[in-house]
């Protein structure tokens, strides 16, 4: 989940604890509940923009390595 990684990169306080809580929940909660502690909502287009921005950054890095 690139949007979740972007939140990690932004330095959200308590990220690790929230992440472990999400993992502990497994499939017992809806994705909306799992993402809420990170300030993410998969129904919001900004969620997808955040994830796609991470991918675009990775592509830019790869292209820079080829040059």
PDB file of N, CA, C and O in Angstrom, chain B, residues numbered from 101:
ATOM      1  N   UNK B 101       0.824  -1.174   0.000  1.00  0.00           N
ATOM      2  CA  UNK B 101       0.000   0.000   0.000  1.00  0.00           C
ATOM      3  C   UNK B 101       0.870   1.239   0.000  1.00  0.00           C
ATOM      4  O   UNK B 101       1.443   1.610   1.024  1.00  0.00           O
ATOM      5  N   UNK B 102       0.963   1.855  -1.121  1.00  0.00           N
ATOM      6  CA  UNK B 102       1.848   3.000  -1.260  1.00  0.00           C
ATOM      7  C   UNK B 102       1.402   4.208  -0.461  1.00  0.00           C
ATOM      8  O   UNK B 102       2.246   4.959   0.028  1.00  0.00           O
ATOM      9  N   UNK B 103       0.115   4.416  -0.314  1.00  0.00           N
ATOM     10  CA  UNK B 103      -0.364   5.554   0.467  1.00  0.00           C
ATOM     11  C   UNK B 103       0.033   5.394   1.934  1.00  0.00           C
ATOM     12  O   UNK B 103       0.383   6.371   2.596  1.00  0.00           O
ATOM     13  N   UNK B 104      -0.021   4.188   2.427  1.00  0.00           N
ATOM     14  CA  UNK B 104       0.380   3.915   3.806  1.00  0.00           C
ATOM     15  C   UNK B 104       1.877   4.164   3.970  1.00  0.00           C
ATOM     16  O   UNK B 104       2.305   4.730   4.975  1.00  0.00           O
ATOM     17  N   UNK B 105       2.669   3.748   2.995  1.00  0.00           N
ATOM     18  CA  UNK B 105       4.103   3.994   3.042  1.00  0.00           C
ATOM     19  C   UNK B 105       4.391   5.497   2.998  1.00  0.00           C
ATOM     20  O   UNK B 105       5.315   5.969   3.660  1.00  0.00           O
ATOM     21  N   UNK B 106       3.616   6.237   2.232  1.00  0.00           N
ATOM     22  CA  UNK B 106       3.793   7.693   2.167  1.00  0.00           C
ATOM     23  C   UNK B 106       3.559   8.318   3.535  1.00  0.00           C
ATOM     24  O   UNK B 106       4.274   9.242   3.924  1.00  0.00           O
ATOM     25  N   UNK B 107       2.570   7.828   4.263  1.00  0.00           N
ATOM     26  CA  UNK B 107       2.303   8.334   5.610  1.00  0.00           C
ATOM     27  C   UNK B 107       3.490   8.032   6.521  1.00  0.00           C
ATOM     28  O   UNK B 107       3.873   8.861   7.347  1.00  0.00           O
ATOM     29  N   UNK B 108       4.066   6.846   6.368  1.00  0.00           N
ATOM     30  CA  UNK B 108       5.263   6.478   7.129  1.00  0.00           C
ATOM     31  C   UNK B 108       6.408   7.444   6.814  1.00  0.00           C
ATOM     32  O   UNK B 108       7.077   7.943   7.719  1.00  0.00           O
ATOM     33  N   UNK B 109       6.621   7.699   5.534  1.00  0.00           N
ATOM     34  CA  UNK B 109       7.689   8.605   5.094  1.00  0.00           C
ATOM     35  C   UNK B 109       7.478  10.021   5.636  1.00  0.00           C
ATOM     36  O   UNK B 109       8.442  10.737   5.903  1.00  0.00           O
ATOM     37  N   UNK B 110       6.217  10.418   5.796  1.00  0.00           N
ATOM     38  CA  UNK B 110       5.907  11.753   6.310  1.00  0.00           C
ATOM     39  C   UNK B 110       6.166  11.853   7.814  1.00  0.00           C
ATOM     40  O   UNK B 110       6.168  12.953   8.367  1.00  0.00           O
ATOM     41  N   UNK B 111       6.383  10.721   8.475  1.00  0.00           N
ATOM     42  CA  UNK B 111       6.723  10.729   9.900  1.00  0.00           C
ATOM     43  C   UNK B 111       5.534  10.852  10.840  1.00  0.00           C
ATOM     44  O   UNK B 111       5.638  11.518  11.871  1.00  0.00           O
ATOM     45  N   UNK B 112       4.420  10.235  10.516  1.00  0.00           N
ATOM     46  CA  UNK B 112       3.252  10.275  11.390  1.00  0.00           C
ATOM     47  C   UNK B 112       3.623   9.778  12.789  1.00  0.00           C
ATOM     48  O   UNK B 112       4.124   8.662  12.924  1.00  0.00           O
ATOM     49  N   UNK B 113       3.389  10.576  13.825  1.00  0.00           N
ATOM     50  CA  UNK B 113       3.694  10.125  15.191  1.00  0.00           C
ATOM     51  C   UNK B 113       2.928   8.847  15.535  1.00  0.00           C
ATOM     52  O   UNK B 113       1.733   8.739  15.261  1.00  0.00           O
ATOM     53  N   UNK B 114       3.622   7.885  16.135  1.00  0.00           N
ATOM     54  CA  UNK B 114       2.999   6.632  16.543  1.00  0.00           C
ATOM     55  C   UNK B 114       2.707   5.682  15.394  1.00  0.00           C
ATOM     56  O   UNK B 114       1.939   4.732  15.549  1.00  0.00           O
ATOM     57  N   UNK B 115       3.323   5.938  14.231  1.00  0.00           N
ATOM     58  CA  UNK B 115       3.038   5.115  13.056  1.00  0.00           C
ATOM     59  C   UNK B 115       3.234   3.627  13.344  1.00  0.00           C
ATOM     60  O   UNK B 115       2.375   2.806  13.023  1.00  0.00           O
ATOM     61  N   UNK B 116       4.369   3.289  13.949  1.00  0.00           N
ATOM     62  CA  UNK B 116       4.696   1.876  14.158  1.00  0.00           C
ATOM     63  C   UNK B 116       3.632   1.167  14.988  1.00  0.00           C
ATOM     64  O   UNK B 116       3.198   0.065  14.651  1.00  0.00           O
ATOM     65  N   UNK B 117       3.215   1.811  16.082  1.00  0.00           N
ATOM     66  CA  UNK B 117       2.186   1.205  16.941  1.00  0.00           C
ATOM     67  C   UNK B 117       0.871   1.044  16.179  1.00  0.00           C
ATOM     68  O   UNK B 117       0.214   0.008  16.281  1.00  0.00           O
ATOM     69  N   UNK B 118       0.496   2.053  15.430  1.00  0.00           N
ATOM     70  CA  UNK B 118      -0.739   1.982  14.642  1.00  0.00           C
ATOM     71  C   UNK B 118      -0.642   0.872  13.585  1.00  0.00           C
ATOM     72  O   UNK B 118      -1.610   0.160  13.321  1.00  0.00           O
ATOM     73  N   UNK B 119       0.544   0.746  12.993  1.00  0.00           N
ATOM     74  CA  UNK B 119       0.747  -0.266  11.966  1.00  0.00           C
ATOM     75  C   UNK B 119       0.624  -1.668  12.561  1.00  0.00           C
ATOM     76  O   UNK B 119      -0.027  -2.541  11.986  1.00  0.00           O
ATOM     77  N   UNK B 120       1.258  -1.876  13.724  1.00  0.00           N
ATOM     78  CA  UNK B 120       1.166  -3.186  14.365  1.00  0.00           C
ATOM     79  C   UNK B 120      -0.271  -3.490  14.783  1.00  0.00           C
ATOM     80  O   UNK B 120      -0.711  -4.636  14.683  1.00  0.00           O
ATOM     81  N   UNK B 121      -1.004  -2.485  15.247  1.00  0.00           N
ATOM     82  CA  UNK B 121      -2.422  -2.686  15.588  1.00  0.00           C
ATOM     83  C   UNK B 121      -3.206  -3.102  14.351  1.00  0.00           C
ATOM     84  O   UNK B 121      -4.081  -3.964  14.426  1.00  0.00           O
ATOM     85  N   UNK B 122      -2.893  -2.488  13.211  1.00  0.00           N
ATOM     86  CA  UNK B 122      -3.573  -2.839  11.963  1.00  0.00           C
ATOM     87  C   UNK B 122      -3.274  -4.296  11.596  1.00  0.00           C
ATOM     88  O   UNK B 122      -4.173  -5.041  11.203  1.00  0.00           O
ATOM     89  N   UNK B 123      -2.014  -4.692  11.727  1.00  0.00           N
ATOM     90  CA  UNK B 123      -1.643  -6.070  11.411  1.00  0.00           C
ATOM     91  C   UNK B 123      -2.312  -7.063  12.355  1.00  0.00           C
ATOM     92  O   UNK B 123      -2.744  -8.134  11.929  1.00  0.00           O
ATOM     93  N   UNK B 124      -2.396  -6.711  13.632  1.00  0.00           N
ATOM     94  CA  UNK B 124      -3.034  -7.590  14.620  1.00  0.00           C
ATOM     95  C   UNK B 124      -4.508  -7.794  14.305  1.00  0.00           C
ATOM     96  O   UNK B 124      -5.061  -8.864  14.558  1.00  0.00           O
ATOM     97  N   UNK B 125      -5.142  -6.766  13.752  1.00  0.00           N
ATOM     98  CA  UNK B 125      -6.572  -6.856  13.442  1.00  0.00           C
ATOM     99  C   UNK B 125      -6.829  -7.845  12.312  1.00  0.00           C
ATOM    100  O   UNK B 125      -7.918  -8.409  12.201  1.00  0.00           O
ATOM    101  N   UNK B 126      -5.811  -8.048  11.474  1.00  0.00           N
ATOM    102  CA  UNK B 126      -5.978  -8.982  10.363  1.00  0.00           C
ATOM    103  C   UNK B 126      -7.171  -8.592   9.513  1.00  0.00           C
ATOM    104  O   UNK B 126      -7.344  -7.424   9.166  1.00  0.00           O
ATOM    105  N   UNK B 127      -7.988  -9.567   9.181  1.00  0.00           N
ATOM    106  CA  UNK B 127      -9.172  -9.312   8.368  1.00  0.00           C
ATOM    107  C   UNK B 127     -10.422  -9.068   9.191  1.00  0.00           C
ATOM    108  O   UNK B 127     -11.536  -9.148   8.674  1.00  0.00           O
ATOM    109  N   UNK B 128     -10.241  -8.769  10.480  1.00  0.00           N
ATOM    110  CA  UNK B 128     -11.402  -8.621  11.359  1.00  0.00           C
ATOM    111  C   UNK B 128     -12.065  -7.252  11.264  1.00  0.00           C
ATOM    112  O   UNK B 128     -13.154  -7.058  11.803  1.00  0.00           O
ATOM    113  N   UNK B 129     -11.419  -6.293  10.583  1.00  0.00           N
ATOM    114  CA  UNK B 129     -11.986  -4.950  10.455  1.00  0.00           C
ATOM    115  C   UNK B 129     -12.069  -4.562   8.982  1.00  0.00           C
ATOM    116  O   UNK B 129     -11.314  -5.067   8.151  1.00  0.00           O
ATOM    117  N   UNK B 130     -12.980  -3.674   8.675  1.00  0.00           N
ATOM    118  CA  UNK B 130     -13.128  -3.117   7.338  1.00  0.00           C
ATOM    119  C   UNK B 130     -11.939  -2.197   7.061  1.00  0.00           C
ATOM    120  O   UNK B 130     -11.396  -1.589   7.983  1.00  0.00           O
ATOM    121  N   UNK B 131     -11.538  -2.094   5.801  1.00  0.00           N
ATOM    122  CA  UNK B 131     -10.371  -1.275   5.458  1.00  0.00           C
ATOM    123  C   UNK B 131     -10.517   0.164   5.912  1.00  0.00           C
ATOM    124  O   UNK B 131      -9.522   0.819   6.224  1.00  0.00           O
ATOM    125  N   UNK B 132     -11.734   0.660   5.954  1.00  0.00           N
ATOM    126  CA  UNK B 132     -11.953   2.043   6.399  1.00  0.00           C
ATOM    127  C   UNK B 132     -11.511   2.209   7.849  1.00  0.00           C
ATOM    128  O   UNK B 132     -10.885   3.208   8.202  1.00  0.00           O
ATOM    129  N   UNK B 133     -11.839   1.227   8.685  1.00  0.00           N
ATOM    130  CA  UNK B 133     -11.416   1.252  10.094  1.00  0.00           C
ATOM    131  C   UNK B 133      -9.911   1.088  10.225  1.00  0.00           C
ATOM    132  O   UNK B 133      -9.287   1.728  11.071  1.00  0.00           O
ATOM    133  N   UNK B 134      -9.326   0.238   9.396  1.00  0.00           N
ATOM    134  CA  UNK B 134      -7.894  -0.024   9.478  1.00  0.00           C
ATOM    135  C   UNK B 134      -7.062   1.186   9.065  1.00  0.00           C
ATOM    136  O   UNK B 134      -5.988   1.421   9.620  1.00  0.00           O
ATOM    137  N   UNK B 135      -7.547   1.943   8.109  1.00  0.00           N
ATOM    138  CA  UNK B 135      -6.794   3.085   7.599  1.00  0.00           C
ATOM    139  C   UNK B 135      -7.033   4.380   8.368  1.00  0.00           C
ATOM    140  O   UNK B 135      -6.220   5.301   8.290  1.00  0.00           O
ATOM    141  N   UNK B 136      -8.133   4.463   9.108  1.00  0.00           N
ATOM    142  CA  UNK B 136      -8.498   5.689   9.817  1.00  0.00           C
ATOM    143  C   UNK B 136      -7.400   6.217  10.752  1.00  0.00           C
ATOM    144  O   UNK B 136      -7.161   7.424  10.761  1.00  0.00           O
ATOM    145  N   UNK B 137      -6.718   5.364  11.544  1.00  0.00           N
ATOM    146  CA  UNK B 137      -5.676   5.893  12.436  1.00  0.00           C
ATOM    147  C   UNK B 137      -4.514   6.567  11.699  1.00  0.00           C
ATOM    148  O   UNK B 137      -3.742   7.314  12.300  1.00  0.00           O
ATOM    149  N   UNK B 138      -4.397   6.301  10.411  1.00  0.00           N
ATOM    150  CA  UNK B 138      -3.332   6.899   9.609  1.00  0.00           C
ATOM    151  C   UNK B 138      -3.814   8.141   8.860  1.00  0.00           C
ATOM    152  O   UNK B 138      -3.055   8.748   8.105  1.00  0.00           O
ATOM    153  N   UNK B 139      -5.073   8.514   9.069  1.00  0.00           N
ATOM    154  CA  UNK B 139      -5.647   9.659   8.368  1.00  0.00           C
ATOM    155  C   UNK B 139      -5.912   9.363   6.909  1.00  0.00           C
ATOM    156  O   UNK B 139      -5.938  10.272   6.079  1.00  0.00           O
ATOM    157  N   UNK B 140      -6.112   8.083   6.589  1.00  0.00           N
ATOM    158  CA  UNK B 140      -6.340   7.668   5.206  1.00  0.00           C
ATOM    159  C   UNK B 140      -7.760   7.161   5.021  1.00  0.00           C
ATOM    160  O   UNK B 140      -8.357   6.582   5.928  1.00  0.00           O
ATOM    161  N   UNK B 141      -8.284   7.391   3.832  1.00  0.00           N
ATOM    162  CA  UNK B 141      -9.620   6.932   3.464  1.00  0.00           C
ATOM    163  C   UNK B 141      -9.572   6.515   1.999  1.00  0.00           C
ATOM    164  O   UNK B 141      -9.426   7.360   1.116  1.00  0.00           O
ATOM    165  N   UNK B 142      -9.693   5.229   1.740  1.00  0.00           N
ATOM    166  CA  UNK B 142      -9.574   4.702   0.380  1.00  0.00           C
ATOM    167  C   UNK B 142     -10.675   5.210  -0.553  1.00  0.00           C
ATOM    168  O   UNK B 142     -10.554   5.076  -1.771  1.00  0.00           O
ATOM    169  N   UNK B 143     -11.737   5.785  -0.007  1.00  0.00           N
ATOM    170  CA  UNK B 143     -12.792   6.327  -0.862  1.00  0.00           C
ATOM    171  C   UNK B 143     -12.487   7.767  -1.294  1.00  0.00           C
ATOM    172  O   UNK B 143     -13.214   8.339  -2.107  1.00  0.00           O
ATOM    173  N   UNK B 144     -11.429   8.341  -0.758  1.00  0.00           N
ATOM    174  CA  UNK B 144     -11.030   9.707  -1.089  1.00  0.00           C
ATOM    175  C   UNK B 144      -9.986   9.667  -2.211  1.00  0.00           C
ATOM    176  O   UNK B 144      -8.982   8.965  -2.089  1.00  0.00           O
ATOM    177  N   UNK B 145     -10.208  10.400  -3.288  1.00  0.00           N
ATOM    178  CA  UNK B 145      -9.234  10.403  -4.388  1.00  0.00           C
ATOM    179  C   UNK B 145      -7.818  10.799  -3.937  1.00  0.00           C
ATOM    180  O   UNK B 145      -6.839  10.390  -4.560  1.00  0.00           O
ATOM    181  N   UNK B 146      -7.705  11.584  -2.870  1.00  0.00           N
ATOM    182  CA  UNK B 146      -6.386  11.976  -2.365  1.00  0.00           C
ATOM    183  C   UNK B 146      -5.593  10.761  -1.889  1.00  0.00           C
ATOM    184  O   UNK B 146      -4.365  10.756  -1.965  1.00  0.00           O
ATOM    185  N   UNK B 147      -6.288   9.728  -1.398  1.00  0.00           N
ATOM    186  CA  UNK B 147      -5.635   8.485  -0.990  1.00  0.00           C
ATOM    187  C   UNK B 147      -4.884   7.891  -2.174  1.00  0.00           C
ATOM    188  O   UNK B 147      -3.726   7.494  -2.046  1.00  0.00           O
ATOM    189  N   UNK B 148      -5.535   7.832  -3.310  1.00  0.00           N
ATOM    190  CA  UNK B 148      -4.942   7.248  -4.513  1.00  0.00           C
ATOM    191  C   UNK B 148      -3.853   8.149  -5.066  1.00  0.00           C
ATOM    192  O   UNK B 148      -2.838   7.662  -5.564  1.00  0.00           O
ATOM    193  N   UNK B 149      -4.053   9.462  -4.986  1.00  0.00           N
ATOM    194  CA  UNK B 149      -3.018  10.401  -5.427  1.00  0.00           C
ATOM    195  C   UNK B 149      -1.738  10.212  -4.623  1.00  0.00           C
ATOM    196  O   UNK B 149      -0.637  10.243  -5.172  1.00  0.00           O
ATOM    197  N   UNK B 150      -1.897  10.016  -3.321  1.00  0.00           N
ATOM    198  CA  UNK B 150      -0.744   9.828  -2.439  1.00  0.00           C
ATOM    199  C   UNK B 150       0.025   8.573  -2.842  1.00  0.00           C
ATOM    200  O   UNK B 150       1.253   8.594  -2.917  1.00  0.00           O
ATOM    201  N   UNK B 151      -0.685   7.496  -3.098  1.00  0.00           N
ATOM    202  CA  UNK B 151      -0.042   6.251  -3.510  1.00  0.00           C
ATOM    203  C   UNK B 151       0.612   6.360  -4.878  1.00  0.00           C
ATOM    204  O   UNK B 151       1.719   5.862  -5.083  1.00  0.00           O
ATOM    205  N   UNK B 152      -0.068   7.010  -5.812  1.00  0.00           N
ATOM    206  CA  UNK B 152       0.493   7.166  -7.153  1.00  0.00           C
ATOM    207  C   UNK B 152       1.704   8.088  -7.146  1.00  0.00           C
ATOM    208  O   UNK B 152       2.616   7.918  -7.956  1.00  0.00           O
ATOM    209  N   UNK B 153       1.724   9.060  -6.242  1.00  0.00           N
ATOM    210  CA  UNK B 153       2.880   9.945  -6.121  1.00  0.00           C
ATOM    211  C   UNK B 153       4.113   9.165  -5.685  1.00  0.00           C
ATOM    212  O   UNK B 153       5.223   9.446  -6.137  1.00  0.00           O
ATOM    213  N   UNK B 154       3.914   8.181  -4.802  1.00  0.00           N
ATOM    214  CA  UNK B 154       5.033   7.339  -4.374  1.00  0.00           C
ATOM    215  C   UNK B 154       5.591   6.569  -5.565  1.00  0.00           C
ATOM    216  O   UNK B 154       6.807   6.482  -5.735  1.00  0.00           O
ATOM    217  N   UNK B 155       4.712   6.012  -6.387  1.00  0.00           N
ATOM    218  CA  UNK B 155       5.148   5.249  -7.561  1.00  0.00           C
ATOM    219  C   UNK B 155       5.871   6.171  -8.549  1.00  0.00           C
ATOM    220  O   UNK B 155       6.905   5.798  -9.104  1.00  0.00           O
ATOM    221  N   UNK B 156       5.334   7.361  -8.765  1.00  0.00           N
ATOM    222  CA  UNK B 156       5.973   8.314  -9.679  1.00  0.00           C
ATOM    223  C   UNK B 156       7.374   8.665  -9.191  1.00  0.00           C
ATOM    224  O   UNK B 156       8.299   8.792  -9.994  1.00  0.00           O
ATOM    225  N   UNK B 157       7.533   8.820  -7.886  1.00  0.00           N
ATOM    226  CA  UNK B 157       8.850   9.103  -7.328  1.00  0.00           C
ATOM    227  C   UNK B 157       9.823   7.966  -7.561  1.00  0.00           C
ATOM    228  O   UNK B 157      10.994   8.197  -7.864  1.00  0.00           O
ATOM    229  N   UNK B 158       9.343   6.734  -7.419  1.00  0.00           N
ATOM    230  CA  UNK B 158      10.197   5.567  -7.659  1.00  0.00           C
ATOM    231  C   UNK B 158      10.616   5.488  -9.130  1.00  0.00           C
ATOM    232  O   UNK B 158      11.760   5.154  -9.438  1.00  0.00           O
ATOM    233  N   UNK B 159       9.690   5.793 -10.025  1.00  0.00           N
ATOM    234  CA  UNK B 159       9.994   5.791 -11.461  1.00  0.00           C
ATOM    235  C   UNK B 159      11.045   6.862 -11.770  1.00  0.00           C
ATOM    236  O   UNK B 159      11.983   6.625 -12.531  1.00  0.00           O
ATOM    237  N   UNK B 160      10.873   8.035 -11.171  1.00  0.00           N
ATOM    238  CA  UNK B 160      11.845   9.109 -11.380  1.00  0.00           C
ATOM    239  C   UNK B 160      13.239   8.688 -10.929  1.00  0.00           C
ATOM    240  O   UNK B 160      14.230   8.981 -11.597  1.00  0.00           O
ATOM    241  N   UNK B 161      13.311   7.992  -9.776  1.00  0.00           N
ATOM    242  CA  UNK B 161      14.601   7.509  -9.277  1.00  0.00           C
ATOM    243  C   UNK B 161      15.237   6.513 -10.244  1.00  0.00           C
ATOM    244  O   UNK B 161      16.436   6.578 -10.518  1.00  0.00           O
ATOM    245  N   UNK B 162      14.423   5.594 -10.757  1.00  0.00           N
ATOM    246  CA  UNK B 162      14.936   4.612 -11.709  1.00  0.00           C
ATOM    247  C   UNK B 162      15.435   5.275 -12.985  1.00  0.00           C
ATOM    248  O   UNK B 162      16.489   4.915 -13.510  1.00  0.00           O
ATOM    249  N   UNK B 163      14.681   6.235 -13.475  1.00  0.00           N
ATOM    250  CA  UNK B 163      15.083   6.935 -14.693  1.00  0.00           C
ATOM    251  C   UNK B 163      16.374   7.706 -14.466  1.00  0.00           C
ATOM    252  O   UNK B 163      17.216   7.778 -15.360  1.00  0.00           O
ATOM    253  N   UNK B 164      16.539   8.280 -13.285  1.00  0.00           N
ATOM    254  CA  UNK B 164      17.756   9.033 -12.975  1.00  0.00           C
ATOM    255  C   UNK B 164      18.965   8.099 -12.931  1.00  0.00           C
ATOM    256  O   UNK B 164      20.071   8.500 -13.294  1.00  0.00           O
ATOM    257  N   UNK B 165      18.761   6.863 -12.491  1.00  0.00           N
ATOM    258  CA  UNK B 165      19.848   5.888 -12.430  1.00  0.00           C
ATOM    259  C   UNK B 165      20.291   5.454 -13.827  1.00  0.00           C
ATOM    260  O   UNK B 165      21.454   5.109 -14.036  1.00  0.00           O
ATOM    261  N   UNK B 166      19.362   5.473 -14.778  1.00  0.00           N
ATOM    262  CA  UNK B 166      19.673   5.062 -16.146  1.00  0.00           C
ATOM    263  C   UNK B 166      20.417   6.142 -16.930  1.00  0.00           C
ATOM    264  O   UNK B 166      21.099   5.857 -17.914  1.00  0.00           O
ATOM    265  N   UNK B 167      20.277   7.353 -16.487  1.00  0.00           N
ATOM    266  CA  UNK B 167      20.878   8.479 -17.233  1.00  0.00           C
ATOM    267  C   UNK B 167      22.362   8.576 -17.026  1.00  0.00           C
ATOM    268  O   UNK B 167      23.006   9.465 -17.583  1.00  0.00           O
TER     269      UNK B 167
END
